[in-house]
Amino acid sequence: MYRISKDKVNDIAAALAEEHTLYAPALQRETLQVMFTQIKDLARINLTAALPLVPPKHVVFPQFGRTLSYAYDKAKQEVKFTPETDNSPKALFGVRACDLTGIQCLDRFYLGQDFVDEVYRDHRKKMFIVANTCVTPFRECFCSCMDSGPSAREGFDMNLTDLGNEYLIEIGSEKGETLAKKLSLASAPESAKRDREKAVDKSLSLFSKTAKDNKAWISRVVNRVTTGLFDEKAWTYIGDQCLECGACSFVCPSCSCFNVVDSVTGKDSAERTRTWDSCSFEGYSRMAGGHNPRKPVEDRRSKRCFCKLSYSQSKKYLRHGCVGCGRCAWVCPGDIGMPNVVTYIRREITKKGQ
């Protein structure tokens, strides 16, 4: 473990920026929202800012990206395909534990044993991650329920924890150790580890009552979602509040759904693009013949909850699909973010005395 004073912490970012495209949380002057964005001016970085509205998943899984271009060669009478990937080194500085867990979910989806997505792999393979412990949870957060925070346990190269006048730095990889030595960081005393534990314990004590209550219920909720033994009227109630805007999917760190579109770019050329998609949209599950097995909005709401909380999804991700960042509750105009859905399910269980 190492330590660094707060006024020197951007030295880590500066060192990473020498060989990586740097991304970090920063306040956007135009919207007054904190965004995880590309950084060129290190003075804009704010490690104590609120949780960014959009998670850093867009760095490895762009919201809109060209994956392939192709053109017809008249002379050779053949089609030439040109894959388009980005394997440039990238660094994420100040990633919250929930967002890091979301990236790990994406890793297991796109880099699984059965299939490896080359576009995602190239974005991911040269990445350096500096995590940032949440010493003060935000209002909508419930990562403590979903075992994804407030401090990261794996998946980082370095992890920062605010101890007041300085940051404690934990090393998670050889790359992290190499950078620490390059910067000649000071070793942390053994007492710093205890201070870190106190900071995490204090953070856990500050979570909302709803988050603490839901934590005690989460295993029963997961069981009910998995088995489907749930009053359909409750899903209708939830569905009636959904505006089908897709905001919950677009701000979710672990949502991996996408759509693929081929577009003509010239007389003999075209391109293939991949964009984020959402199970909230009516057309998400519509088939070529027009049949839609999940046309009712309540069916799509139940599918999203199943995706985030069921045991089968836990087997795929090796954890819950929901990471507890609370962004869905933050942006949902219908007030049916995941915390409220879990609360509705709890009420149904309680009504039936189960």
C-alpha positions as CSV (number, residue, x, y, z in Angstrom):
1,M,0.0,0.0,0.0
2,Y,1.1,3.6,-0.7
3,R,-0.1,7.0,0.1
4,I,-0.2,10.4,-1.7
5,S,-1.3,13.8,-0.5
6,K,-4.5,15.2,-2.0
7,D,-2.7,18.1,-3.8
8,K,-0.5,15.5,-5.6
9,V,-3.1,12.9,-6.5
10,N,-3.4,14.3,-10.0
11,D,0.2,13.3,-10.6
12,I,-1.2,9.8,-11.1
13,A,-3.5,11.1,-13.8
14,A,-0.7,13.0,-15.4
15,A,1.5,10.0,-15.6
16,L,-1.3,7.9,-17.1
17,A,-2.1,10.7,-19.7
18,E,1.4,10.3,-21.1
19,E,0.6,7.0,-22.7
20,H,-3.2,6.7,-22.4
21,T,-6.3,8.5,-23.4
22,L,-7.5,9.7,-20.0
23,Y,-11.1,9.6,-18.7
24,A,-12.2,10.9,-15.3
25,P,-15.2,12.5,-13.5
26,A,-15.6,16.2,-14.3
27,L,-18.3,18.9,-14.0
28,Q,-19.7,19.9,-17.4
29,R,-20.1,23.7,-17.4
30,E,-22.9,23.6,-20.0
31,T,-25.2,21.1,-18.1
32,L,-23.8,21.4,-14.6
33,Q,-23.8,17.6,-14.5
34,V,-20.8,15.4,-13.5
35,M,-19.8,13.2,-16.4
36,F,-17.2,10.6,-16.8
37,T,-15.5,12.1,-19.8
38,Q,-12.2,12.4,-21.7
39,I,-9.9,14.7,-19.9
40,K,-7.2,17.0,-21.3
41,D,-7.1,19.6,-18.6
42,L,-6.3,17.8,-15.3
43,A,-7.6,20.7,-13.3
44,R,-11.1,19.6,-14.3
45,I,-10.9,16.2,-12.5
46,N,-13.1,16.0,-9.4
47,L,-12.7,12.9,-7.3
48,T,-15.2,14.1,-4.7
49,A,-17.9,15.0,-7.2
50,A,-21.3,13.3,-7.2
51,L,-21.7,10.0,-9.1
52,P,-21.4,10.8,-12.8
53,L,-24.7,10.7,-14.6
54,V,-23.4,8.3,-17.3
55,P,-21.1,5.5,-16.2
56,P,-17.7,5.0,-17.8
57,K,-19.0,1.9,-19.7
58,H,-19.1,4.1,-22.8
59,V,-15.3,4.0,-23.0
60,V,-15.3,0.2,-23.6
61,F,-18.8,-0.1,-25.0
62,P,-19.5,3.1,-27.0
63,Q,-23.1,4.3,-27.3
64,F,-22.6,4.6,-31.1
65,G,-19.7,2.9,-32.9
66,R,-18.8,1.7,-36.4
67,T,-17.7,-1.9,-36.3
68,L,-17.4,-2.7,-40.0
69,S,-17.3,-1.1,-43.4
70,Y,-17.6,-2.9,-46.7
71,A,-17.4,-2.0,-50.4
72,Y,-17.9,-3.7,-53.7
73,D,-14.8,-3.9,-55.9
74,K,-16.1,-4.0,-59.5
75,A,-12.8,-4.9,-61.0
76,K,-12.4,-8.0,-58.8
77,Q,-16.1,-8.5,-58.5
78,E,-15.9,-9.1,-54.7
79,V,-16.9,-7.4,-51.5
80,K,-14.0,-6.1,-49.3
81,F,-14.7,-6.1,-45.6
82,T,-12.8,-3.8,-43.2
83,P,-13.3,-4.4,-39.5
84,E,-13.0,-1.2,-37.4
85,T,-11.7,-1.5,-33.9
86,D,-10.0,0.8,-31.4
87,N,-7.1,-0.8,-29.4
88,S,-5.5,2.5,-28.2
89,P,-4.5,2.6,-24.5
90,K,-7.2,4.1,-22.2
91,A,-7.1,5.0,-18.6
92,L,-10.1,5.4,-16.2
93,F,-9.2,7.6,-13.3
94,G,-11.6,7.8,-10.3
95,V,-14.0,4.9,-11.1
96,R,-16.5,4.2,-8.4
97,A,-16.8,0.6,-7.2
98,C,-20.3,0.1,-8.6
99,D,-19.1,1.3,-12.1
100,L,-16.1,-1.0,-11.9
101,T,-18.4,-3.9,-11.1
102,G,-20.5,-2.9,-14.1
103,I,-17.5,-3.2,-16.3
104,Q,-16.8,-6.7,-14.9
105,C,-20.3,-7.7,-15.8
106,L,-19.7,-6.4,-19.4
107,D,-16.4,-8.4,-19.4
108,R,-18.3,-11.6,-18.6
109,F,-20.9,-10.9,-21.2
110,Y,-18.6,-9.9,-24.1
111,L,-15.5,-11.9,-23.2
112,G,-17.2,-15.2,-22.3
113,Q,-16.0,-18.7,-23.0
114,D,-18.5,-19.3,-25.8
115,F,-17.9,-16.0,-27.7
116,V,-15.5,-13.1,-27.6
117,D,-16.5,-9.8,-29.0
118,E,-13.4,-8.5,-30.7
119,V,-14.6,-4.8,-30.8
120,Y,-15.1,-4.8,-27.0
121,R,-11.9,-6.8,-26.4
122,D,-9.8,-4.2,-28.3
123,H,-11.3,-1.3,-26.2
124,R,-10.7,-3.2,-23.0
125,K,-7.3,-4.9,-23.3
126,K,-5.0,-1.9,-22.9
127,M,-7.0,-0.3,-20.1
128,F,-5.6,1.0,-16.8
129,I,-8.2,1.5,-14.0
130,V,-7.9,3.7,-10.9
131,A,-10.8,3.0,-8.7
132,N,-12.1,5.4,-6.0
133,T,-13.8,4.4,-2.8
134,C,-17.1,6.1,-2.0
135,V,-16.5,7.4,1.5
136,T,-19.8,9.3,1.4
137,P,-22.6,7.4,-0.4
138,F,-25.0,9.4,-2.7
139,R,-28.7,9.6,-2.0
140,E,-29.9,7.0,-4.6
141,C,-27.0,4.5,-4.0
142,F,-27.7,1.0,-2.7
143,C,-24.4,-0.7,-3.7
144,S,-24.2,-2.2,-0.2
145,C,-27.3,-4.3,-1.0
146,M,-25.8,-5.6,-4.2
147,D,-22.3,-6.4,-2.8
148,S,-20.6,-4.0,-5.2
149,G,-19.4,-1.2,-2.9
150,P,-18.6,1.2,-1.4
151,S,-15.0,0.0,-2.0
152,A,-13.8,-2.1,-4.9
153,R,-12.2,-5.5,-4.1
154,E,-10.9,-6.5,-7.5
155,G,-10.6,-5.5,-11.1
156,F,-8.5,-2.4,-10.5
157,D,-4.9,-1.5,-11.1
158,M,-5.0,1.1,-8.3
159,N,-7.7,1.9,-5.7
160,L,-7.8,5.3,-3.9
161,T,-9.4,5.8,-0.5
162,D,-9.8,9.3,0.9
163,L,-8.4,9.4,4.4
164,G,-8.8,13.1,5.0
165,N,-5.5,14.8,4.1
166,E,-4.3,12.1,1.8
167,Y,-5.3,9.1,-0.3
168,L,-4.4,5.6,0.5
169,I,-3.5,3.6,-2.6
170,E,-4.0,-0.1,-2.9
171,I,-2.3,-1.9,-5.7
172,G,-4.3,-4.5,-7.7
173,S,-1.9,-5.4,-10.6
174,E,1.6,-5.4,-11.8
175,K,0.8,-2.3,-13.9
176,G,-0.3,-0.5,-10.8
177,E,2.9,-1.5,-8.9
178,T,5.0,-0.3,-11.8
179,L,3.3,3.1,-11.9
180,A,3.6,3.4,-8.1
181,K,7.4,2.9,-8.4
182,K,7.7,5.2,-11.3
183,L,6.1,8.0,-9.2
184,S,8.2,7.1,-6.2
185,L,5.1,6.9,-4.0
186,A,5.5,6.8,-0.2
187,S,4.7,3.5,1.5
188,A,1.6,3.7,3.8
189,P,1.9,2.7,7.5
190,E,0.0,-0.3,8.8
191,S,-2.4,2.1,10.6
192,A,-3.6,3.4,7.2
193,K,-5.3,0.0,6.6
194,R,-7.3,0.4,9.8
195,D,-8.2,4.0,8.7
196,R,-9.4,2.7,5.4
197,E,-11.6,0.1,7.2
198,K,-13.0,2.9,9.4
199,A,-13.8,5.0,6.3
200,V,-15.6,2.1,4.6
201,D,-17.6,1.3,7.8
202,K,-18.6,4.9,8.2
203,S,-19.7,5.0,4.5
204,L,-21.9,1.9,5.1
205,S,-23.5,3.5,8.1
206,L,-24.6,6.5,6.0
207,F,-26.7,4.5,3.5
208,S,-30.4,5.3,3.4
209,K,-32.9,3.4,5.4
210,T,-34.4,2.0,2.2
211,A,-31.0,0.6,1.1
212,K,-30.4,-1.0,4.5
213,D,-33.9,-2.5,4.6
214,N,-33.6,-3.9,1.0
215,K,-30.3,-5.5,1.9
216,A,-32.0,-7.7,4.5
217,W,-34.7,-8.7,1.9
218,I,-32.6,-9.1,-1.3
219,S,-32.3,-12.9,-1.2
220,R,-36.0,-13.4,-0.8
221,V,-36.7,-10.9,-3.6
222,V,-34.2,-12.7,-5.9
223,N,-35.9,-16.0,-5.1
224,R,-39.3,-14.5,-6.0
225,V,-38.1,-12.9,-9.2
226,T,-36.4,-16.2,-10.3
227,T,-39.4,-18.4,-9.7
228,G,-41.9,-15.9,-11.2
229,L,-44.2,-16.4,-8.2
230,F,-45.3,-12.8,-8.2
231,D,-48.7,-11.2,-8.5
232,E,-49.2,-10.1,-12.1
233,K,-51.1,-7.0,-10.9
234,A,-48.0,-5.7,-9.3
235,W,-46.2,-5.9,-12.7
236,T,-49.1,-4.1,-14.3
237,Y,-48.9,-1.4,-11.6
238,I,-45.1,-1.0,-12.3
239,G,-45.7,-1.1,-16.1
240,D,-48.3,1.6,-15.9
241,Q,-45.7,4.0,-14.6
242,C,-43.1,3.2,-17.3
243,L,-42.8,5.8,-20.0
244,E,-40.7,3.4,-22.2
245,C,-37.9,6.1,-22.5
246,G,-35.0,3.7,-22.0
247,A,-33.2,6.1,-19.6
248,C,-32.7,3.3,-17.0
249,S,-30.8,1.1,-19.6
250,F,-28.7,4.0,-20.9
251,V,-27.4,5.0,-17.4
252,C,-27.0,1.4,-16.2
253,P,-23.3,0.3,-15.8
254,S,-24.1,-3.4,-16.6
255,C,-26.7,-3.1,-19.4
256,S,-25.1,-4.7,-22.5
257,C,-28.0,-4.8,-25.0
258,F,-27.3,-3.4,-28.5
259,N,-28.8,-3.0,-31.9
260,V,-26.9,-3.5,-35.2
261,V,-27.7,-1.4,-38.3
262,D,-26.3,-1.6,-41.8
263,S,-26.3,1.8,-43.7
264,V,-25.5,2.7,-47.3
265,T,-22.6,5.2,-47.4
266,G,-22.0,5.4,-51.1
267,K,-22.8,3.8,-54.5
268,D,-20.9,0.7,-53.7
269,S,-20.2,1.0,-50.0
270,A,-21.9,0.6,-46.7
271,E,-21.1,0.4,-43.0
272,R,-22.3,-1.5,-39.9
273,T,-22.8,0.3,-36.7
274,R,-23.6,-0.8,-33.2
275,T,-25.7,1.3,-30.8
276,W,-27.1,0.9,-27.3
277,D,-30.6,-0.7,-27.1
278,S,-33.1,-1.0,-24.3
279,C,-35.5,-3.6,-23.2
280,S,-37.9,-0.7,-22.4
281,F,-38.5,-0.1,-26.1
282,E,-41.5,-1.8,-27.6
283,G,-39.5,-2.8,-30.7
284,Y,-36.7,-4.4,-28.6
285,S,-38.2,-7.9,-28.9
286,R,-40.2,-7.5,-32.1
287,M,-39.4,-10.2,-34.6
288,A,-39.0,-10.0,-38.4
289,G,-42.5,-11.3,-39.0
290,G,-44.0,-8.6,-36.7
291,H,-44.7,-10.9,-33.7
292,N,-43.7,-9.3,-30.4
293,P,-43.5,-11.7,-27.4
294,R,-43.0,-8.8,-25.0
295,K,-45.3,-6.1,-26.4
296,P,-47.0,-5.2,-23.1
297,V,-44.8,-2.8,-21.1
298,E,-45.3,-4.8,-17.9
299,D,-43.7,-7.8,-19.6
300,R,-40.6,-5.8,-20.4
301,R,-40.4,-4.4,-16.9
302,S,-40.5,-7.9,-15.4
303,K,-37.8,-9.0,-18.0
304,R,-35.5,-6.2,-16.9
305,C,-36.0,-7.1,-13.2
306,F,-35.3,-10.8,-14.1
307,C,-32.1,-9.7,-15.9
308,K,-30.8,-7.8,-12.9
309,L,-31.8,-10.0,-10.0
310,S,-32.5,-13.6,-11.1
311,Y,-30.3,-16.6,-10.1
312,S,-29.7,-17.5,-13.8
313,Q,-28.2,-14.1,-14.4
314,S,-26.1,-14.4,-11.3
315,K,-24.6,-17.6,-12.8
316,K,-23.7,-15.7,-16.0
317,Y,-22.3,-12.6,-14.3
318,L,-21.0,-14.5,-11.2
319,R,-23.1,-11.9,-9.3
320,H,-26.3,-9.9,-9.5
321,G,-26.8,-8.0,-12.8
322,C,-27.7,-4.9,-10.8
323,V,-24.7,-3.1,-9.2
324,G,-26.7,-0.7,-7.0
325,C,-25.5,2.6,-8.4
326,G,-29.0,4.1,-8.1
327,R,-28.9,5.9,-11.5
328,C,-32.1,4.2,-12.7
329,A,-33.9,5.7,-9.7
330,W,-32.2,9.1,-10.4
331,V,-33.4,9.4,-14.0
332,C,-36.7,7.5,-14.1
333,P,-39.6,9.9,-14.7
334,G,-42.0,7.2,-13.6
335,D,-40.3,6.6,-10.2
336,I,-39.7,2.8,-10.9
337,G,-36.0,2.6,-10.5
338,M,-34.7,-0.7,-9.1
339,P,-34.9,0.3,-5.4
340,N,-38.6,1.0,-5.8
341,V,-39.3,-2.2,-7.8
342,V,-37.6,-4.2,-5.0
343,T,-39.8,-2.3,-2.5
344,Y,-42.9,-3.3,-4.4
345,I,-41.9,-6.9,-4.5
346,R,-41.2,-6.8,-0.7
347,R,-44.8,-5.5,-0.2
348,E,-46.2,-8.3,-2.2
349,I,-44.2,-10.9,-0.2
350,T,-45.3,-9.3,3.0
351,K,-49.0,-9.2,1.9
352,K,-48.9,-13.0,1.3
353,G,-47.0,-13.6,4.6
354,Q,-44.2,-15.4,2.8
